[in-house]
Amino acid sequence: MIAFQNSEHIKKIRLLTLLLVFVSVVCNAQFPFESQNKRYNDQVQTVLLHPVDEPLSQALILADATNALSLSFDVIGDIAYTYNYTMIHCNHRWEPSDLQPNEYIEGYHEDQINDYRFSLNTLTPYIHYKLIFPTSYLKPKLSGNYLLVVYNGELSKENLLFTRRFQVVDPRITLKASVPQHNRDPENGRTHQQVDVEALIPAYLGNIPANSFFLTIQQNGRTDNIVEGLQPSQTYTDHLVYEYLNETVFEGSNHWRNLDLKSFKYQSERIDRIITGDDYFTVKLWEDKRRNRQVYASDIDIHGKKLIQARQDQETDIEGDYAWVEFSLPYSAPLTHGEIHILGAANDWNIDASSRMRYNYQMKRYEASLFLKQGYYNYLYGIKEAGGKAVLTEEIEGSHWDNQHEYLISLYFRKPGTSYDQLIGTILINSH
């Protein structure tokens, strides 16, 4: 018992010391990171954040902390470290809020990740880390958007490992949402989906100005085409209506392409060859084809997500191996109006250099490689036009109103006189 108490005492002293550095960074608003899901260290792979035992669900917990989130990630190599983490409260646009850590964190402002295991029987050596939080040492006080920040040692740009978004909701209102069969703009009626939302407001919020509420609509897990900061189109004493002509319209796109990488011993339908190297596998996929001129046919998918899962005789966390997976898409000539990217959770939904495909003039096709752990993946191809933010999939994948999508709708509320956005309601709907 004495040894345990000393251990706890030492941990508290260390956390208080590290807290001084963290508070200094936050108070000076010197955030050395972007408020998105991003890896800052190439050795970090397969970062997963989701409710415990729900690997395909949104990273969202209730304000009363009746449920918890599971964080896991791999660090390539064979030397284990103890990492630190903290959380940053953000507004409805995922920008750091004007709050001090003690205003939104209960307990210490920093905690450790020291639950890890070494990989077993893999070509690629790695250490697998896991954390269940909130913990008794660190938990959020307020509802809203949060950014989980993981780093080594002190919080600085050089020590960052990765950041991950999650939400804390205090469900004080009821949201209703639907995708009508007919869009208000008939020109995209069969190719795009329109999302209509109604928020039922309790009486004690009925006299609050409508511009205190902000609506966000997210299609699947995408952040490139997210709709943020919507104000009500119609305001009533007991409900708010969000019905627009074009502001809440999304591409219908096509069902997600499936990739089964659960085994590197056997070739699934999409795999041409599997090559065993010294430190990793190489998986060469068959060439994909454009689907923009094909008749739509529905298929089962997981809405662009990834499910990390190895063979039944393997323990996925520490026996799942890694491979460079090679994608290719035939194109008669390189695009002059934009770049082609791989879209989906395989790349943490990021549109950056790692998701960008390069044109192979000899093979007359676009190519890209992603470093992936054994599992099941969804992906699409899309075009990011010069100067644009959203990736457009219609030119490659086609676009169909009939396609199935998930939409996460979040309603934020900034109480007059306060400086942060509360998350007071969420709803997840299927388009059909």
C-alpha positions in Angstrom: 0.0 0.0 0.0 2.8 2.4 0.9 4.6 1.7 -2.4 1.3 2.4 -4.3 0.8 5.7 -2.5 4.4 6.8 -3.2 3.9 5.9 -6.9 0.7 8.0 -7.0 2.5 10.9 -5.2 5.4 10.8 -7.7 3.0 10.8 -10.6 1.1 13.9 -9.2 4.4 15.8 -8.7 5.5 15.0 -12.3 2.1 16.0 -13.7 2.2 19.3 -11.8 5.6 20.0 -13.2 4.6 19.3 -16.8 1.5 21.3 -16.2 3.6 24.5 -15.9 4.9 24.0 -19.4 1.5 23.2 -20.8 -0.2 26.2 -19.3 2.5 28.5 -20.6 1.9 27.3 -24.1 -1.9 27.6 -23.9 -2.0 30.9 -22.2 0.2 32.4 -24.9 -2.1 30.8 -27.6 1.0 29.3 -29.2 -0.7 26.2 -30.5 2.0 24.3 -32.4 -0.6 22.1 -34.3 -3.6 22.3 -36.6 -7.1 21.5 -35.2 -7.7 18.4 -37.3 -6.9 14.7 -37.4 -3.3 14.8 -38.3 -0.1 12.8 -37.7 3.0 14.9 -37.1 5.4 11.9 -36.8 5.7 9.4 -39.7 6.5 6.6 -37.2 3.0 6.9 -35.9 0.5 4.7 -37.7 -3.1 3.5 -37.4 -4.5 6.0 -34.9 -8.0 5.0 -33.9 -10.4 7.0 -31.6 -13.9 5.7 -31.0 -16.3 4.7 -28.2 -15.2 1.6 -26.3 -16.1 -1.5 -28.3 -17.6 0.5 -31.1 -14.8 0.8 -33.7 -17.1 2.2 -36.5 -18.8 4.9 -34.3 -18.2 8.6 -34.0 -15.7 9.8 -31.4 -18.4 11.3 -29.2 -19.1 11.1 -25.5 -21.9 12.4 -23.2 -21.1 15.3 -20.9 -21.9 13.2 -17.9 -19.1 10.8 -18.9 -21.4 7.8 -18.9 -19.4 6.4 -21.8 -15.7 6.4 -22.7 -13.5 6.7 -25.7 -10.8 4.2 -26.8 -7.6 5.6 -28.2 -5.1 3.3 -29.9 -2.1 3.8 -32.1 1.1 2.1 -33.3 4.6 3.6 -33.3 7.0 1.9 -35.7 10.2 0.6 -34.0 11.2 -1.5 -31.1 11.8 1.1 -28.3 8.9 2.0 -26.1 8.3 5.4 -24.5 5.7 6.9 -22.2 3.8 9.6 -24.0 1.7 12.5 -22.7 -1.7 13.8 -23.8 -4.0 16.7 -23.2 -7.1 18.2 -24.7 -8.0 21.6 -26.2 -11.5 23.0 -26.3 -12.5 24.3 -29.7 -15.4 26.3 -31.1 -17.9 25.1 -33.7 -15.3 25.6 -36.5 -12.7 23.6 -34.6 -10.6 26.7 -33.7 -9.2 26.8 -30.2 -11.6 28.5 -27.8 -10.7 31.5 -25.7 -10.7 29.5 -22.5 -8.0 28.6 -20.0 -7.4 24.9 -19.4 -8.8 25.0 -15.8 -12.1 26.2 -17.3 -12.7 23.1 -19.5 -10.5 20.4 -17.9 -11.3 18.7 -14.5 -8.2 17.4 -12.8 -4.7 17.6 -14.2 -4.2 19.3 -17.5 -1.9 16.6 -18.8 -1.8 12.8 -18.3 0.3 9.9 -19.5 -0.1 7.0 -22.0 1.8 4.1 -20.5 -0.2 1.1 -21.6 1.7 -0.5 -24.4 2.7 -3.9 -25.9 5.3 -4.9 -28.5 4.3 -6.4 -31.8 4.6 -10.2 -32.2 5.7 -12.1 -35.3 5.4 -9.2 -37.7 7.7 -8.0 -40.5 7.2 -4.4 -39.4 8.2 -4.0 -35.7 6.0 -1.6 -33.7 4.7 -0.8 -30.2 0.9 -0.7 -29.8 -0.4 1.9 -27.4 -3.9 2.1 -25.8 -5.8 4.5 -23.6 -9.3 4.6 -22.3 -10.4 8.1 -21.3 -11.7 10.3 -19.7 -9.7 9.2 -16.7 -9.9 10.1 -13.0 -6.9 12.4 -13.7 -8.2 14.3 -16.7 -11.7 14.8 -18.0 -13.6 17.5 -19.8 -15.9 19.9 -17.9 -17.7 21.5 -20.7 -19.6 20.2 -23.8 -18.2 21.1 -27.2 -15.5 20.2 -29.7 -12.2 18.9 -28.4 -8.8 18.2 -29.9 -6.8 15.4 -28.3 -3.1 16.2 -28.5 -0.5 13.4 -28.0 3.2 14.3 -27.7 6.5 13.1 -26.3 7.9 15.1 -23.3 7.0 18.8 -23.5 4.2 20.1 -25.7 6.0 21.6 -28.6 5.9 21.3 -32.4 9.0 19.0 -32.4 7.5 16.6 -29.9 4.0 16.2 -31.4 2.9 12.8 -32.4 -0.7 13.4 -33.6 -4.0 15.2 -32.9 -7.5 13.7 -33.0 -10.9 15.4 -32.9 -13.7 14.3 -30.5 -17.0 15.7 -29.2 -18.6 16.1 -25.9 -22.4 16.6 -26.1 -24.9 17.8 -23.5 -28.1 16.8 -25.2 -30.5 19.6 -24.3 -32.4 19.8 -27.6 -33.9 17.4 -30.1 -32.8 17.3 -33.7 -34.7 16.0 -36.6 -33.1 15.6 -40.1 -34.0 14.1 -43.4 -32.8 13.9 -47.0 -35.9 14.7 -49.2 -36.5 12.8 -52.4 -36.6 16.0 -54.4 -34.0 18.7 -54.0 -35.1 22.4 -54.2 -32.8 22.9 -57.1 -34.1 20.5 -59.8 -30.7 20.6 -61.7 -29.0 18.3 -59.2 -32.1 16.4 -58.1 -30.8 13.0 -59.2 -27.1 13.5 -58.5 -27.0 15.3 -55.1 -28.5 15.0 -51.7 -30.0 17.8 -49.7 -30.1 17.7 -45.9 -33.0 19.5 -44.0 -32.8 19.9 -40.3 -35.2 21.0 -37.6 -34.1 21.8 -34.0 -36.8 21.6 -31.2 -35.8 24.3 -28.7 -36.9 24.1 -25.0 -38.8 27.0 -23.5 -35.8 28.4 -21.5 -33.9 28.8 -24.8 -36.8 30.2 -26.8 -35.9 33.9 -26.2 -32.2 33.5 -27.1 -31.2 35.3 -30.4 -31.1 32.9 -33.4 -27.5 33.9 -34.2 -26.4 32.2 -30.9 -27.0 28.8 -32.6 -24.6 27.2 -35.2 -25.3 24.1 -37.2 -22.7 21.7 -38.7 -23.4 18.9 -41.2 -20.8 16.3 -41.9 -21.1 13.7 -44.6 -19.5 10.4 -43.4 -16.2 11.4 -41.8 -15.2 14.0 -44.4 -13.9 17.4 -43.4 -13.2 18.7 -46.9 -16.9 19.3 -47.7 -18.2 19.9 -44.2 -20.9 22.6 -43.8 -20.2 24.8 -40.7 -21.8 27.7 -38.9 -25.2 27.5 -40.5 -27.8 30.0 -39.1 -31.5 29.1 -39.1 -33.4 29.8 -42.3 -36.6 30.1 -40.3 -37.0 30.9 -36.6 -40.0 30.0 -34.3 -40.5 30.3 -30.6 -40.1 26.5 -30.1 -38.0 25.4 -33.0 -35.4 26.4 -35.6 -35.5 25.3 -39.3 -32.6 24.8 -41.6 -33.8 24.5 -45.2 -31.7 26.0 -47.9 -31.4 26.0 -51.7 -27.7 25.0 -52.1 -26.0 25.4 -48.7 -26.8 21.9 -47.5 -26.4 20.0 -50.8 -23.8 17.2 -51.0 -22.7 15.0 -53.9 -24.5 11.7 -53.9 -21.3 10.1 -55.3 -21.2 6.3 -55.5 -20.9 3.4 -53.0 -17.5 3.1 -51.5 -14.9 0.8 -53.1 -14.0 -2.1 -50.8 -10.5 -3.4 -49.9 -10.0 -6.5 -47.8 -6.6 -6.6 -46.3 -7.3 -8.8 -43.4 -4.8 -11.4 -44.6 -1.4 -11.0 -46.4 -1.3 -14.8 -47.0 -4.3 -15.0 -49.3 -5.3 -12.7 -52.1 -8.8 -11.1 -51.9 -10.8 -10.0 -54.9 -9.0 -6.6 -55.3 -5.5 -7.9 -54.9 -3.2 -8.7 -57.8 0.0 -9.6 -55.9 1.4 -9.8 -52.4 5.2 -9.4 -52.1 7.0 -10.3 -48.8 9.9 -8.0 -48.1 12.4 -7.7 -45.2 10.5 -5.1 -43.2 7.0 -4.9 -44.7 4.7 -6.4 -47.3 3.9 -4.8 -50.6 0.3 -5.3 -51.9 -0.3 -4.5 -55.5 -4.0 -3.9 -56.4 -5.7 -4.5 -59.7 -6.3 -1.3 -61.6 -9.5 0.5 -60.7 -11.9 1.8 -63.3 -13.8 5.0 -63.5 -17.5 4.6 -62.7 -18.9 7.9 -63.9 -20.7 6.3 -66.9 -21.9 3.2 -65.1 -25.5 2.6 -64.0 -25.7 2.9 -60.3 -25.9 -0.4 -58.4 -26.1 -0.3 -54.6 -23.6 -2.3 -52.5 -22.8 -2.7 -48.8 -20.1 -0.5 -47.5 -18.9 1.1 -44.2 -19.3 4.7 -45.3 -15.6 5.3 -46.1 -14.3 4.0 -42.7 -11.7 1.4 -41.8 -12.0 -1.6 -39.6 -8.6 -2.8 -38.3 -8.9 -6.6 -38.2 -6.4 -9.4 -38.9 -7.0 -13.1 -39.5 -9.0 -15.0 -36.9 -5.8 -16.8 -35.7 -4.1 -13.4 -35.0 -4.4 -10.9 -32.2 -4.9 -7.8 -34.4 -3.5 -5.2 -31.9 0.0 -6.7 -31.9 0.1 -9.4 -34.7 -1.5 -7.3 -37.4 1.2 -6.5 -40.0 1.8 -3.6 -42.3 2.0 -3.2 -46.1 2.6 -0.6 -48.7 -0.6 -0.8 -50.7 -0.3 0.4 -54.3 -3.4 2.0 -56.0 -3.8 2.8 -59.7 -6.4 4.5 -61.8 -6.1 4.6 -65.6 -6.3 8.0 -67.2 -5.5 8.9 -70.8 -3.8 12.1 -69.8 -3.0 14.0 -66.7 -5.6 16.5 -65.4 -4.9 20.2 -66.1 -7.6 21.5 -63.7 -6.8 19.7 -60.5 -5.3 16.8 -58.5 -6.6 13.3 -58.0 -6.8 12.1 -54.3 -7.7 8.9 -52.5 -10.5 9.7 -50.1 -11.5 7.9 -46.9 -10.5 6.9 -43.4 -7.5 5.0 -44.8 -5.8 8.4 -44.9 -7.6 9.7 -41.8 -9.9 11.7 -44.2 -7.0 14.1 -45.0 -6.5 15.6 -48.4 -2.7 16.1 -48.5 0.5 14.9 -50.1 0.0 11.3 -48.9 -3.5 11.1 -50.5 -2.5 12.7 -53.7 -1.9 10.5 -56.8 0.9 11.0 -59.2 0.6 10.5 -63.0 2.7 7.7 -64.6 3.2 8.8 -68.2 4.5 5.4 -69.3 1.6 3.4 -67.8 -1.0 6.2 -68.5 -2.5 6.1 -65.1 -2.5 7.8 -61.7 -0.7 6.0 -58.9 -0.4 6.2 -55.1 0.7 4.1 -52.2 -0.6 4.0 -48.6 1.0 2.3 -45.6 -1.8 0.3 -44.1 -2.3 -2.2 -41.3 -4.3 -5.4 -41.9 -7.9 -4.7 -42.0 -10.9 -3.7 -44.1 -11.0 -0.4 -45.9 -13.3 1.8 -47.9 -12.1 4.5 -50.4 -13.1 6.7 -53.3 -11.2 8.7 -55.9 -11.9 12.4 -56.2 -10.6 15.6 -57.8 -9.4 18.6 -55.9 -9.5 21.6 -58.2 -6.9 24.3 -58.0 -7.9 26.7 -55.2 -10.7 24.5 -54.0 -11.3 22.8 -50.7 -13.8 20.1 -51.4 -12.8 16.9 -53.3 -15.3 16.3 -56.1 -16.0 12.6 -56.9 -18.6 12.9 -59.8 -16.0 13.0 -62.6 -14.5 9.7 -61.6 -17.1 7.9 -59.4 -20.3 9.3 -60.8 -22.9 10.9 -58.5 -26.3 9.4 -57.5 -29.0 10.6 -55.2 -29.8 6.9 -54.5 -26.5 6.3 -52.8 -26.3 5.7 -49.1 -24.5 8.1 -46.8 -24.2 8.9 -43.1 -24.7 12.5 -42.0 -23.7 13.7 -38.6 -25.6 16.9 -37.6 -24.3 18.9 -34.6 -26.0 22.0 -33.1 -23.8 24.4 -31.1 -25.0 27.2 -28.8 -23.1 30.2 -27.5 -24.8 31.7 -24.5 -24.8 35.5 -24.7 -22.0 36.8 -22.5 -19.8 33.7 -22.8 -16.8 32.9 -25.0 -17.2 29.3 -26.0 -19.6 27.1 -28.0 -21.6 24.4 -26.2 -22.6 21.3 -28.1 -26.2 20.8 -27.2 -27.4 18.2 -29.7 -26.3 15.7 -32.3 -28.0 13.2 -34.6 -26.6 10.7 -37.0 -28.9 9.8 -39.9 -28.7 7.6 -43.0 -29.6 9.3 -46.3 -32.2 6.6 -47.1 
